[in-house]
């Protein structure tokens, strides 16, 4: 049987699946935001921030290298 492809089906296909890392992170961020709002705590997630799941050791090492060395590049940045 061929599935009728609708906009709703398409969104369901690309939505994070239950118990996936994406869903867990989204739930965590939602809970933190809600708690801060309920307690009048000044808090915002960093704007234009992109969550990224580190999938292997090579990627972890590349990101660690970036974090350690990036401050040395700040003076070259015209927005610094």
mmCIF file of the N, C-alpha and C atoms, coordinates in Angstrom:
data_MODEL
# 
_entry.id   MODEL 
# 
loop_
_atom_site.group_PDB 
_atom_site.id 
_atom_site.type_symbol 
_atom_site.label_atom_id 
_atom_site.label_alt_id 
_atom_site.label_comp_id 
_atom_site.label_asym_id 
_atom_site.label_entity_id 
_atom_site.label_seq_id 
_atom_site.pdbx_PDB_ins_code 
_atom_site.Cartn_x 
_atom_site.Cartn_y 
_atom_site.Cartn_z 
_atom_site.occupancy 
_atom_site.B_iso_or_equiv 
_atom_site.pdbx_formal_charge 
_atom_site.auth_seq_id 
_atom_site.auth_comp_id 
_atom_site.auth_asym_id 
_atom_site.auth_atom_id 
_atom_site.pdbx_PDB_model_num 
ATOM 1   N N  . UNK A 1 1  ? 0.849  -1.185 0.000  1.00 0.00 ? 1  UNK A N  1 
ATOM 2   C CA . UNK A 1 1  ? 0.000  0.000  0.000  1.00 0.00 ? 1  UNK A CA 1 
ATOM 3   C C  . UNK A 1 1  ? 0.889  1.240  0.000  1.00 0.00 ? 1  UNK A C  1 
ATOM 4   N N  . UNK A 1 2  ? 0.644  2.124  -0.916 1.00 0.00 ? 2  UNK A N  1 
ATOM 5   C CA . UNK A 1 2  ? 1.436  3.349  -1.013 1.00 0.00 ? 2  UNK A CA 1 
ATOM 6   C C  . UNK A 1 2  ? 0.910  4.385  -0.036 1.00 0.00 ? 2  UNK A C  1 
ATOM 7   N N  . UNK A 1 3  ? 1.818  5.016  0.655  1.00 0.00 ? 3  UNK A N  1 
ATOM 8   C CA . UNK A 1 3  ? 1.457  6.019  1.654  1.00 0.00 ? 3  UNK A CA 1 
ATOM 9   C C  . UNK A 1 3  ? 1.209  7.356  0.966  1.00 0.00 ? 3  UNK A C  1 
ATOM 10  N N  . UNK A 1 4  ? 0.075  7.980  1.270  1.00 0.00 ? 4  UNK A N  1 
ATOM 11  C CA . UNK A 1 4  ? -0.219 9.314  0.758  1.00 0.00 ? 4  UNK A CA 1 
ATOM 12  C C  . UNK A 1 4  ? 0.673  10.291 1.509  1.00 0.00 ? 4  UNK A C  1 
ATOM 13  N N  . UNK A 1 5  ? 1.511  11.016 0.773  1.00 0.00 ? 5  UNK A N  1 
ATOM 14  C CA . UNK A 1 5  ? 2.484  11.898 1.402  1.00 0.00 ? 5  UNK A CA 1 
ATOM 15  C C  . UNK A 1 5  ? 1.897  13.289 1.571  1.00 0.00 ? 5  UNK A C  1 
ATOM 16  N N  . UNK A 1 6  ? 1.640  13.674 2.802  1.00 0.00 ? 6  UNK A N  1 
ATOM 17  C CA . UNK A 1 6  ? 1.093  14.994 3.100  1.00 0.00 ? 6  UNK A CA 1 
ATOM 18  C C  . UNK A 1 6  ? 2.114  15.783 3.887  1.00 0.00 ? 6  UNK A C  1 
ATOM 19  N N  . UNK A 1 7  ? 1.829  17.065 4.065  1.00 0.00 ? 7  UNK A N  1 
ATOM 20  C CA . UNK A 1 7  ? 2.715  17.922 4.846  1.00 0.00 ? 7  UNK A CA 1 
ATOM 21  C C  . UNK A 1 7  ? 2.849  17.394 6.271  1.00 0.00 ? 7  UNK A C  1 
ATOM 22  N N  . UNK A 1 8  ? 1.747  16.889 6.843  1.00 0.00 ? 8  UNK A N  1 
ATOM 23  C CA . UNK A 1 8  ? 1.774  16.338 8.200  1.00 0.00 ? 8  UNK A CA 1 
ATOM 24  C C  . UNK A 1 8  ? 2.686  15.116 8.260  1.00 0.00 ? 8  UNK A C  1 
ATOM 25  N N  . UNK A 1 9  ? 2.581  14.234 7.272  1.00 0.00 ? 9  UNK A N  1 
ATOM 26  C CA . UNK A 1 9  ? 3.446  13.052 7.247  1.00 0.00 ? 9  UNK A CA 1 
ATOM 27  C C  . UNK A 1 9  ? 4.913  13.452 7.118  1.00 0.00 ? 9  UNK A C  1 
ATOM 28  N N  . UNK A 1 10 ? 5.173  14.440 6.278  1.00 0.00 ? 10 UNK A N  1 
ATOM 29  C CA . UNK A 1 10 ? 6.558  14.890 6.077  1.00 0.00 ? 10 UNK A CA 1 
ATOM 30  C C  . UNK A 1 10 ? 7.137  15.414 7.389  1.00 0.00 ? 10 UNK A C  1 
ATOM 31  N N  . UNK A 1 11 ? 6.358  16.209 8.117  1.00 0.00 ? 11 UNK A N  1 
ATOM 32  C CA . UNK A 1 11 ? 6.842  16.739 9.396  1.00 0.00 ? 11 UNK A CA 1 
ATOM 33  C C  . UNK A 1 11 ? 7.076  15.609 10.388 1.00 0.00 ? 11 UNK A C  1 
ATOM 34  N N  . UNK A 1 12 ? 6.215  14.621 10.404 1.00 0.00 ? 12 UNK A N  1 
ATOM 35  C CA . UNK A 1 12 ? 6.396  13.480 11.306 1.00 0.00 ? 12 UNK A CA 1 
ATOM 36  C C  . UNK A 1 12 ? 7.668  12.709 10.963 1.00 0.00 ? 12 UNK A C  1 
ATOM 37  N N  . UNK A 1 13 ? 7.973  12.594 9.662  1.00 0.00 ? 13 UNK A N  1 
ATOM 38  C CA . UNK A 1 13 ? 9.170  11.877 9.239  1.00 0.00 ? 13 UNK A CA 1 
ATOM 39  C C  . UNK A 1 13 ? 10.458 12.571 9.659  1.00 0.00 ? 13 UNK A C  1 
ATOM 40  N N  . UNK A 1 14 ? 10.454 13.909 9.690  1.00 0.00 ? 14 UNK A N  1 
ATOM 41  C CA . UNK A 1 14 ? 11.688 14.634 10.003 1.00 0.00 ? 14 UNK A CA 1 
ATOM 42  C C  . UNK A 1 14 ? 11.755 15.086 11.457 1.00 0.00 ? 14 UNK A C  1 
ATOM 43  N N  . UNK A 1 15 ? 10.696 14.865 12.226 1.00 0.00 ? 15 UNK A N  1 
ATOM 44  C CA . UNK A 1 15 ? 10.692 15.263 13.642 1.00 0.00 ? 15 UNK A CA 1 
ATOM 45  C C  . UNK A 1 15 ? 11.585 14.334 14.450 1.00 0.00 ? 15 UNK A C  1 
ATOM 46  N N  . UNK A 1 16 ? 12.186 14.862 15.538 1.00 0.00 ? 16 UNK A N  1 
ATOM 47  C CA . UNK A 1 16 ? 12.993 13.986 16.396 1.00 0.00 ? 16 UNK A CA 1 
ATOM 48  C C  . UNK A 1 16 ? 12.144 12.844 16.944 1.00 0.00 ? 16 UNK A C  1 
ATOM 49  N N  . UNK A 1 17 ? 12.724 11.683 16.998 1.00 0.00 ? 17 UNK A N  1 
ATOM 50  C CA . UNK A 1 17 ? 12.021 10.494 17.466 1.00 0.00 ? 17 UNK A CA 1 
ATOM 51  C C  . UNK A 1 17 ? 12.088 10.416 18.998 1.00 0.00 ? 17 UNK A C  1 
ATOM 52  N N  . UNK A 1 18 ? 11.054 9.808  19.613 1.00 0.00 ? 18 UNK A N  1 
ATOM 53  C CA . UNK A 1 18 ? 11.060 9.674  21.081 1.00 0.00 ? 18 UNK A CA 1 
ATOM 54  C C  . UNK A 1 18 ? 12.346 8.997  21.573 1.00 0.00 ? 18 UNK A C  1 
ATOM 55  N N  . UNK A 1 19 ? 12.852 9.486  22.681 1.00 0.00 ? 19 UNK A N  1 
ATOM 56  C CA . UNK A 1 19 ? 14.059 8.967  23.340 1.00 0.00 ? 19 UNK A CA 1 
ATOM 57  C C  . UNK A 1 19 ? 15.343 9.161  22.538 1.00 0.00 ? 19 UNK A C  1 
ATOM 58  N N  . UNK A 1 20 ? 15.304 9.977  21.491 1.00 0.00 ? 20 UNK A N  1 
ATOM 59  C CA . UNK A 1 20 ? 16.535 10.273 20.758 1.00 0.00 ? 20 UNK A CA 1 
ATOM 60  C C  . UNK A 1 20 ? 17.302 11.356 21.518 1.00 0.00 ? 20 UNK A C  1 
ATOM 61  N N  . UNK A 1 21 ? 18.558 11.515 21.203 1.00 0.00 ? 21 UNK A N  1 
ATOM 62  C CA . UNK A 1 21 ? 19.356 12.551 21.861 1.00 0.00 ? 21 UNK A CA 1 
ATOM 63  C C  . UNK A 1 21 ? 18.749 13.930 21.601 1.00 0.00 ? 21 UNK A C  1 
ATOM 64  N N  . UNK A 1 22 ? 18.271 14.156 20.382 1.00 0.00 ? 22 UNK A N  1 
ATOM 65  C CA . UNK A 1 22 ? 17.656 15.451 20.056 1.00 0.00 ? 22 UNK A CA 1 
ATOM 66  C C  . UNK A 1 22 ? 16.460 15.745 20.949 1.00 0.00 ? 22 UNK A C  1 
ATOM 67  N N  . UNK A 1 23 ? 15.639 14.748 21.179 1.00 0.00 ? 23 UNK A N  1 
ATOM 68  C CA . UNK A 1 23 ? 14.459 14.925 22.030 1.00 0.00 ? 23 UNK A CA 1 
ATOM 69  C C  . UNK A 1 23 ? 14.861 15.160 23.477 1.00 0.00 ? 23 UNK A C  1 
ATOM 70  N N  . UNK A 1 24 ? 15.868 14.460 23.943 1.00 0.00 ? 24 UNK A N  1 
ATOM 71  C CA . UNK A 1 24 ? 16.345 14.619 25.327 1.00 0.00 ? 24 UNK A CA 1 
ATOM 72  C C  . UNK A 1 24 ? 16.908 16.028 25.522 1.00 0.00 ? 24 UNK A C  1 
ATOM 73  N N  . UNK A 1 25 ? 17.726 16.506 24.585 1.00 0.00 ? 25 UNK A N  1 
ATOM 74  C CA . UNK A 1 25 ? 18.306 17.851 24.690 1.00 0.00 ? 25 UNK A CA 1 
ATOM 75  C C  . UNK A 1 25 ? 17.201 18.898 24.640 1.00 0.00 ? 25 UNK A C  1 
ATOM 76  N N  . UNK A 1 26 ? 16.248 18.738 23.721 1.00 0.00 ? 26 UNK A N  1 
ATOM 77  C CA . UNK A 1 26 ? 15.138 19.688 23.622 1.00 0.00 ? 26 UNK A CA 1 
ATOM 78  C C  . UNK A 1 26 ? 14.339 19.728 24.919 1.00 0.00 ? 26 UNK A C  1 
ATOM 79  N N  . UNK A 1 27 ? 14.073 18.566 25.516 1.00 0.00 ? 27 UNK A N  1 
ATOM 80  C CA . UNK A 1 27 ? 13.339 18.510 26.777 1.00 0.00 ? 27 UNK A CA 1 
ATOM 81  C C  . UNK A 1 27 ? 14.118 19.168 27.912 1.00 0.00 ? 27 UNK A C  1 
ATOM 82  N N  . UNK A 1 28 ? 15.425 18.936 27.952 1.00 0.00 ? 28 UNK A N  1 
ATOM 83  C CA . UNK A 1 28 ? 16.272 19.548 28.975 1.00 0.00 ? 28 UNK A CA 1 
ATOM 84  C C  . UNK A 1 28 ? 16.247 21.069 28.860 1.00 0.00 ? 28 UNK A C  1 
ATOM 85  N N  . UNK A 1 29 ? 16.429 21.573 27.634 1.00 0.00 ? 29 UNK A N  1 
ATOM 86  C CA . UNK A 1 29 ? 16.442 23.021 27.434 1.00 0.00 ? 29 UNK A CA 1 
ATOM 87  C C  . UNK A 1 29 ? 15.085 23.636 27.780 1.00 0.00 ? 29 UNK A C  1 
ATOM 88  N N  . UNK A 1 30 ? 14.027 22.936 27.463 1.00 0.00 ? 30 UNK A N  1 
ATOM 89  C CA . UNK A 1 30 ? 12.685 23.415 27.792 1.00 0.00 ? 30 UNK A CA 1 
ATOM 90  C C  . UNK A 1 30 ? 12.492 23.472 29.306 1.00 0.00 ? 30 UNK A C  1 
ATOM 91  N N  . UNK A 1 31 ? 12.927 22.420 30.014 1.00 0.00 ? 31 UNK A N  1 
ATOM 92  C CA . UNK A 1 31 ? 12.770 22.376 31.472 1.00 0.00 ? 31 UNK A CA 1 
ATOM 93  C C  . UNK A 1 31 ? 13.591 23.474 32.146 1.00 0.00 ? 31 UNK A C  1 
ATOM 94  N N  . UNK A 1 32 ? 14.815 23.717 31.676 1.00 0.00 ? 32 UNK A N  1 
ATOM 95  C CA . UNK A 1 32 ? 15.661 24.772 32.243 1.00 0.00 ? 32 UNK A CA 1 
ATOM 96  C C  . UNK A 1 32 ? 15.007 26.136 32.029 1.00 0.00 ? 32 UNK A C  1 
ATOM 97  N N  . UNK A 1 33 ? 14.536 26.374 30.816 1.00 0.00 ? 33 UNK A N  1 
ATOM 98  C CA . UNK A 1 33 ? 13.884 27.652 30.499 1.00 0.00 ? 33 UNK A CA 1 
ATOM 99  C C  . UNK A 1 33 ? 12.647 27.861 31.367 1.00 0.00 ? 33 UNK A C  1 
ATOM 100 N N  . UNK A 1 34 ? 11.822 26.833 31.493 1.00 0.00 ? 34 UNK A N  1 
ATOM 101 C CA . UNK A 1 34 ? 10.601 26.925 32.296 1.00 0.00 ? 34 UNK A CA 1 
ATOM 102 C C  . UNK A 1 34 ? 10.932 27.210 33.761 1.00 0.00 ? 34 UNK A C  1 
ATOM 103 N N  . UNK A 1 35 ? 11.924 26.501 34.308 1.00 0.00 ? 35 UNK A N  1 
ATOM 104 C CA . UNK A 1 35 ? 12.318 26.709 35.706 1.00 0.00 ? 35 UNK A CA 1 
ATOM 105 C C  . UNK A 1 35 ? 12.822 28.129 35.928 1.00 0.00 ? 35 UNK A C  1 
ATOM 106 N N  . UNK A 1 36 ? 13.633 28.633 35.021 1.00 0.00 ? 36 UNK A N  1 
ATOM 107 C CA . UNK A 1 36 ? 14.161 29.990 35.160 1.00 0.00 ? 36 UNK A CA 1 
ATOM 108 C C  . UNK A 1 36 ? 13.031 31.021 35.078 1.00 0.00 ? 36 UNK A C  1 
ATOM 109 N N  . UNK A 1 37 ? 12.104 30.819 34.157 1.00 0.00 ? 37 UNK A N  1 
ATOM 110 C CA . UNK A 1 37 ? 10.984 31.745 34.025 1.00 0.00 ? 37 UNK A CA 1 
ATOM 111 C C  . UNK A 1 37 ? 10.102 31.731 35.277 1.00 0.00 ? 37 UNK A C  1 
ATOM 112 N N  . UNK A 1 38 ? 9.822  30.554 35.820 1.00 0.00 ? 38 UNK A N  1 
ATOM 113 C CA . UNK A 1 38 ? 8.984  30.435 37.010 1.00 0.00 ? 38 UNK A CA 1 
ATOM 114 C C  . UNK A 1 38 ? 9.629  31.066 38.238 1.00 0.00 ? 38 UNK A C  1 
ATOM 115 N N  . UNK A 1 39 ? 10.957 31.088 38.269 1.00 0.00 ? 39 UNK A N  1 
ATOM 116 C CA . UNK A 1 39 ? 11.688 31.619 39.420 1.00 0.00 ? 39 UNK A CA 1 
ATOM 117 C C  . UNK A 1 39 ? 12.292 32.996 39.163 1.00 0.00 ? 39 UNK A C  1 
ATOM 118 N N  . UNK A 1 40 ? 11.854 33.638 38.097 1.00 0.00 ? 40 UNK A N  1 
ATOM 119 C CA . UNK A 1 40 ? 12.333 34.978 37.735 1.00 0.00 ? 40 UNK A CA 1 
ATOM 120 C C  . UNK A 1 40 ? 13.850 35.068 37.685 1.00 0.00 ? 40 UNK A C  1 
ATOM 121 N N  . UNK A 1 41 ? 14.467 34.039 37.144 1.00 0.00 ? 41 UNK A N  1 
ATOM 122 C CA . UNK A 1 41 ? 15.924 34.026 37.011 1.00 0.00 ? 41 UNK A CA 1 
ATOM 123 C C  . UNK A 1 41 ? 16.296 34.557 35.629 1.00 0.00 ? 41 UNK A C  1 
ATOM 124 N N  . UNK A 1 42 ? 17.229 35.491 35.564 1.00 0.00 ? 42 UNK A N  1 
ATOM 125 C CA . UNK A 1 42 ? 17.632 36.017 34.254 1.00 0.00 ? 42 UNK A CA 1 
ATOM 126 C C  . UNK A 1 42 ? 18.444 34.962 33.501 1.00 0.00 ? 42 UNK A C  1 
ATOM 127 N N  . UNK A 1 43 ? 17.854 34.425 32.473 1.00 0.00 ? 43 UNK A N  1 
ATOM 128 C CA . UNK A 1 43 ? 18.520 33.355 31.735 1.00 0.00 ? 43 UNK A CA 1 
ATOM 129 C C  . UNK A 1 43 ? 18.033 33.343 30.299 1.00 0.00 ? 43 UNK A C  1 
ATOM 130 N N  . UNK A 1 44 ? 18.959 33.165 29.374 1.00 0.00 ? 44 UNK A N  1 
ATOM 131 C CA . UNK A 1 44 ? 18.622 32.972 27.970 1.00 0.00 ? 44 UNK A CA 1 
ATOM 132 C C  . UNK A 1 44 ? 19.634 32.008 27.375 1.00 0.00 ? 44 UNK A C  1 
ATOM 133 N N  . UNK A 1 45 ? 19.176 31.190 26.453 1.00 0.00 ? 45 UNK A N  1 
ATOM 134 C CA . UNK A 1 45 ? 20.106 30.366 25.707 1.00 0.00 ? 45 UNK A CA 1 
ATOM 135 C C  . UNK A 1 45 ? 20.847 31.275 24.735 1.00 0.00 ? 45 UNK A C  1 
ATOM 136 N N  . UNK A 1 46 ? 22.079 30.946 24.431 1.00 0.00 ? 46 UNK A N  1 
ATOM 137 C CA . UNK A 1 46 ? 22.883 31.754 23.528 1.00 0.00 ? 46 UNK A CA 1 
ATOM 138 C C  . UNK A 1 46 ? 22.192 31.849 22.172 1.00 0.00 ? 46 UNK A C  1 
ATOM 139 N N  . UNK A 1 47 ? 22.044 33.059 21.665 1.00 0.00 ? 47 UNK A N  1 
ATOM 140 C CA . UNK A 1 47 ? 21.424 33.267 20.358 1.00 0.00 ? 47 UNK A CA 1 
ATOM 141 C C  . UNK A 1 47 ? 22.308 32.684 19.263 1.00 0.00 ? 47 UNK A C  1 
ATOM 142 N N  . UNK A 1 48 ? 21.694 32.249 18.213 1.00 0.00 ? 48 UNK A N  1 
ATOM 143 C CA . UNK A 1 48 ? 22.388 31.684 17.052 1.00 0.00 ? 48 UNK A CA 1 
ATOM 144 C C  . UNK A 1 48 ? 23.320 30.543 17.438 1.00 0.00 ? 48 UNK A C  1 
ATOM 145 N N  . UNK A 1 49 ? 22.936 29.806 18.444 1.00 0.00 ? 49 UNK A N  1 
ATOM 146 C CA . UNK A 1 49 ? 23.729 28.682 18.916 1.00 0.00 ? 49 UNK A CA 1 
ATOM 147 C C  . UNK A 1 49 ? 23.263 27.413 18.223 1.00 0.00 ? 49 UNK A C  1 
ATOM 148 N N  . UNK A 1 50 ? 24.154 26.580 17.800 1.00 0.00 ? 50 UNK A N  1 
ATOM 149 C CA . UNK A 1 50 ? 23.809 25.344 17.104 1.00 0.00 ? 50 UNK A CA 1 
ATOM 150 C C  . UNK A 1 50 ? 24.245 24.165 17.957 1.00 0.00 ? 50 UNK A C  1 
ATOM 151 N N  . UNK A 1 51 ? 23.274 23.400 18.443 1.00 0.00 ? 51 UNK A N  1 
ATOM 152 C CA . UNK A 1 51 ? 23.594 22.181 19.181 1.00 0.00 ? 51 UNK A CA 1 
ATOM 153 C C  . UNK A 1 51 ? 24.192 21.171 18.213 1.00 0.00 ? 51 UNK A C  1 
ATOM 154 N N  . UNK A 1 52 ? 25.167 20.436 18.681 1.00 0.00 ? 52 UNK A N  1 
ATOM 155 C CA . UNK A 1 52 ? 25.798 19.450 17.819 1.00 0.00 ? 52 UNK A CA 1 
ATOM 156 C C  . UNK A 1 52 ? 26.139 18.222 18.640 1.00 0.00 ? 52 UNK A C  1 
ATOM 157 N N  . UNK A 1 53 ? 25.782 17.070 18.144 1.00 0.00 ? 53 UNK A N  1 
ATOM 158 C CA . UNK A 1 53 ? 26.085 15.813 18.813 1.00 0.00 ? 53 UNK A CA 1 
ATOM 159 C C  . UNK A 1 53 ? 27.439 15.316 18.307 1.00 0.00 ? 53 UNK A C  1 
ATOM 160 N N  . UNK A 1 54 ? 28.368 15.095 19.225 1.00 0.00 ? 54 UNK A N  1 
ATOM 161 C CA . UNK A 1 54 ? 29.702 14.607 18.883 1.00 0.00 ? 54 UNK A CA 1 
ATOM 162 C C  . UNK A 1 54 ? 29.599 13.096 18.696 1.00 0.00 ? 54 UNK A C  1 
ATOM 163 N N  . UNK A 1 55 ? 29.942 12.621 17.517 1.00 0.00 ? 55 UNK A N  1 
ATOM 164 C CA . UNK A 1 55 ? 29.673 11.228 17.163 1.00 0.00 ? 55 UNK A CA 1 
ATOM 165 C C  . UNK A 1 55 ? 30.883 10.293 17.213 1.00 0.00 ? 55 UNK A C  1 
ATOM 166 N N  . UNK A 1 56 ? 32.096 10.830 17.261 1.00 0.00 ? 56 UNK A N  1 
ATOM 167 C CA . UNK A 1 56 ? 33.248 9.938  17.353 1.00 0.00 ? 56 UNK A CA 1 
ATOM 168 C C  . UNK A 1 56 ? 34.429 10.680 17.967 1.00 0.00 ? 56 UNK A C  1 
ATOM 169 N N  . UNK A 1 57 ? 35.491 9.951  18.266 1.00 0.00 ? 57 UNK A N  1 
ATOM 170 C CA . UNK A 1 57 ? 36.647 10.506 18.956 1.00 0.00 ? 57 UNK A CA 1 
ATOM 171 C C  . UNK A 1 57 ? 37.382 11.544 18.103 1.00 0.00 ? 57 UNK A C  1 
ATOM 172 N N  . UNK A 1 58 ? 37.455 11.328 16.790 1.00 0.00 ? 58 UNK A N  1 
ATOM 173 C CA . UNK A 1 58 ? 38.115 12.312 15.915 1.00 0.00 ? 58 UNK A CA 1 
ATOM 174 C C  . UNK A 1 58 ? 37.400 13.657 15.978 1.00 0.00 ? 58 UNK A C  1 
ATOM 175 N N  . UNK A 1 59 ? 36.080 13.607 15.952 1.00 0.00 ? 59 UNK A N  1 
ATOM 176 C CA . UNK A 1 59 ? 35.303 14.841 16.024 1.00 0.00 ? 59 UNK A CA 1 
ATOM 177 C C  . UNK A 1 59 ? 35.494 15.517 17.386 1.00 0.00 ? 59 UNK A C  1 
ATOM 178 N N  . UNK A 1 60 ? 35.517 14.727 18.450 1.00 0.00 ? 60 UNK A N  1 
ATOM 179 C CA . UNK A 1 60 ? 35.745 15.268 19.791 1.00 0.00 ? 60 UNK A CA 1 
ATOM 180 C C  . UNK A 1 60 ? 37.093 15.986 19.847 1.00 0.00 ? 60 UNK A C  1 
ATOM 181 N N  . UNK A 1 61 ? 38.137 15.376 19.312 1.00 0.00 ? 61 UNK A N  1 
ATOM 182 C CA . UNK A 1 61 ? 39.462 15.991 19.333 1.00 0.00 ? 61 UNK A CA 1 
ATOM 183 C C  . UNK A 1 61 ? 39.494 17.282 18.524 1.00 0.00 ? 61 UNK A C  1 
ATOM 184 N N  . UNK A 1 62 ? 38.824 17.301 17.363 1.00 0.00 ? 62 UNK A N  1 
ATOM 185 C CA . UNK A 1 62 ? 38.777 18.503 16.535 1.00 0.00 ? 62 UNK A CA 1 
ATOM 186 C C  . UNK A 1 62 ? 38.083 19.638 17.271 1.00 0.00 ? 62 UNK A C  1 
ATOM 187 N N  . UNK A 1 63 ? 36.984 19.333 17.960 1.00 0.00 ? 63 UNK A N  1 
ATOM 188 C CA . UNK A 1 63 ? 36.238 20.352 18.696 1.00 0.00 ? 63 UNK A CA 1 
ATOM 189 C C  . UNK A 1 63 ? 37.038 20.832 19.906 1.00 0.00 ? 63 UNK A C  1 
ATOM 190 N N  . UNK A 1 64 ? 37.707 19.921 20.606 1.00 0.00 ? 64 UNK A N  1 
ATOM 191 C CA . UNK A 1 64 ? 38.549 20.327 21.734 1.00 0.00 ? 64 UNK A CA 1 
ATOM 192 C C  . UNK A 1 64 ? 39.663 21.262 21.272 1.00 0.00 ? 64 UNK A C  1 
ATOM 193 N N  . UNK A 1 65 ? 40.262 20.928 20.147 1.00 0.00 ? 65 UNK A N  1 
ATOM 194 C CA . UNK A 1 65 ? 41.328 21.766 19.587 1.00 0.00 ? 65 UNK A CA 1 
ATOM 195 C C  . UNK A 1 65 ? 40.781 23.165 19.273 1.00 0.00 ? 65 UNK A C  1 
ATOM 196 N N  . UNK A 1 66 ? 39.596 23.217 18.673 1.00 0.00 ? 66 UNK A N  1 
ATOM 197 C CA . UNK A 1 66 ? 38.969 24.511 18.358 1.00 0.00 ? 66 UNK A CA 1 
ATOM 198 C C  . UNK A 1 66 ? 38.730 25.325 19.627 1.00 0.00 ? 66 UNK A C  1 
ATOM 199 N N  . UNK A 1 67 ? 38.188 24.698 20.662 1.00 0.00 ? 67 UNK A N  1 
ATOM 200 C CA . UNK A 1 67 ? 37.873 25.408 21.916 1.00 0.00 ? 67 UNK A CA 1 
ATOM 201 C C  . UNK A 1 67 ? 39.149 25.955 22.556 1.00 0.00 ? 67 UNK A C  1 
ATOM 202 N N  . UNK A 1 68 ? 40.195 25.163 22.567 1.00 0.00 ? 68 UNK A N  1 
ATOM 203 C CA . UNK A 1 68 ? 41.456 25.579 23.191 1.00 0.00 ? 68 UNK A CA 1 
ATOM 204 C C  . UNK A 1 68 ? 42.119 26.711 22.408 1.00 0.00 ? 68 UNK A C  1 
ATOM 205 N N  . UNK A 1 69 ? 42.098 26.619 21.078 1.00 0.00 ? 69 UNK A N  1 
ATOM 206 C CA . UNK A 1 69 ? 42.843 27.570 20.249 1.00 0.00 ? 69 UNK A CA 1 
ATOM 207 C C  . UNK A 1 69 ? 42.043 28.777 19.783 1.00 0.00 ? 69 UNK A C  1 
ATOM 208 N N  . UNK A 1 70 ? 40.731 28.726 19.843 1.00 0.00 ? 70 UNK A N  1 
ATOM 209 C CA . UNK A 1 70 ? 39.913 29.810 19.305 1.00 0.00 ? 70 UNK A CA 1 
ATOM 210 C C  . UNK A 1 70 ? 40.160 31.173 19.970 1.00 0.00 ? 70 UNK A C  1 
ATOM 211 N N  . UNK A 1 71 ? 40.339 31.267 21.307 1.00 0.00 ? 71 UNK A N  1 
ATOM 212 C CA . UNK A 1 71 ? 40.585 32.595 21.892 1.00 0.00 ? 71 UNK A CA 1 
ATOM 213 C C  . UNK A 1 71 ? 41.779 33.316 21.275 1.00 0.00 ? 71 UNK A C  1 
ATOM 214 N N  . UNK A 1 72 ? 42.767 32.582 20.792 1.00 0.00 ? 72 UNK A N  1 
ATOM 215 C CA . UNK A 1 72 ? 43.922 33.194 20.155 1.00 0.00 ? 72 UNK A CA 1 
ATOM 216 C C  . UNK A 1 72 ? 43.582 33.875 18.836 1.00 0.00 ? 72 UNK A C  1 
ATOM 217 N N  . UNK A 1 73 ? 42.436 33.552 18.276 1.00 0.00 ? 73 UNK A N  1 
ATOM 218 C CA . UNK A 1 73 ? 42.006 34.151 17.006 1.00 0.00 ? 73 UNK A CA 1 
ATOM 219 C C  . UNK A 1 73 ? 41.116 35.378 17.202 1.00 0.00 ? 73 UNK A C  1 
ATOM 220 N N  . UNK A 1 74 ? 40.705 35.656 18.420 1.00 0.00 ? 74 UNK A N  1 
ATOM 221 C CA . UNK A 1 74 ? 39.737 36.718 18.662 1.00 0.00 ? 74 UNK A CA 1 
ATOM 222 C C  . UNK A 1 74 ? 40.233 38.086 18.203 1.00 0.00 ? 74 UNK A C  1 
ATOM 223 N N  . UNK A 1 75 ? 41.511 38.380 18.431 1.00 0.00 ? 75 UNK A N  1 
ATOM 224 C CA . UNK A 1 75 ? 42.017 39.702 18.052 1.00 0.00 ? 75 UNK A CA 1 
ATOM 225 C C  . UNK A 1 75 ? 41.998 39.913 16.539 1.00 0.00 ? 75 UNK A C  1 
ATOM 226 N N  . UNK A 1 76 ? 41.996 38.828 15.778 1.00 0.00 ? 76 UNK A N  1 
ATOM 227 C CA . UNK A 1 76 ? 41.912 38.925 14.318 1.00 0.00 ? 76 UNK A CA 1 
ATOM 228 C C  . UNK A 1 76 ? 40.483 39.172 13.861 1.00 0.00 ? 76 UNK A C  1 
ATOM 229 N N  . UNK A 1 77 ? 39.521 38.954 14.744 1.00 0.00 ? 77 UNK A N  1 
ATOM 230 C CA . UNK A 1 77 ? 38.105 39.107 14.402 1.00 0.00 ? 77 UNK A CA 1 
ATOM 231 C C  . UNK A 1 77 ? 37.723 40.577 14.406 1.00 0.00 ? 77 UNK A C  1 
ATOM 232 N N  . UNK A 1 78 ? 37.142 41.065 13.316 1.00 0.00 ? 78 UNK A N  1 
ATOM 233 C CA . UNK A 1 78 ? 36.806 42.493 13.238 1.00 0.00 ? 78 UNK A CA 1 
ATOM 234 C C  . UNK A 1 78 ? 35.650 42.887 14.167 1.00 0.00 ? 78 UNK A C  1 
ATOM 235 N N  . UNK A 1 79 ? 34.993 41.910 14.796 1.00 0.00 ? 79 UNK A N  1 
ATOM 236 C CA . UNK A 1 79 ? 33.922 42.209 15.758 1.00 0.00 ? 79 UNK A CA 1 
ATOM 237 C C  . UNK A 1 79 ? 34.421 42.170 17.204 1.00 0.00 ? 79 UNK A C  1 
ATOM 238 N N  . UNK A 1 80 ? 35.711 41.873 17.399 1.00 0.00 ? 80 UNK A N  1 
ATOM 239 C CA . UNK A 1 80 ? 36.288 41.760 18.743 1.00 0.00 ? 80 UNK A CA 1 
ATOM 240 C C  . UNK A 1 80 ? 36.396 43.107 19.411 1.00 0.00 ? 80 UNK A C  1 
# 
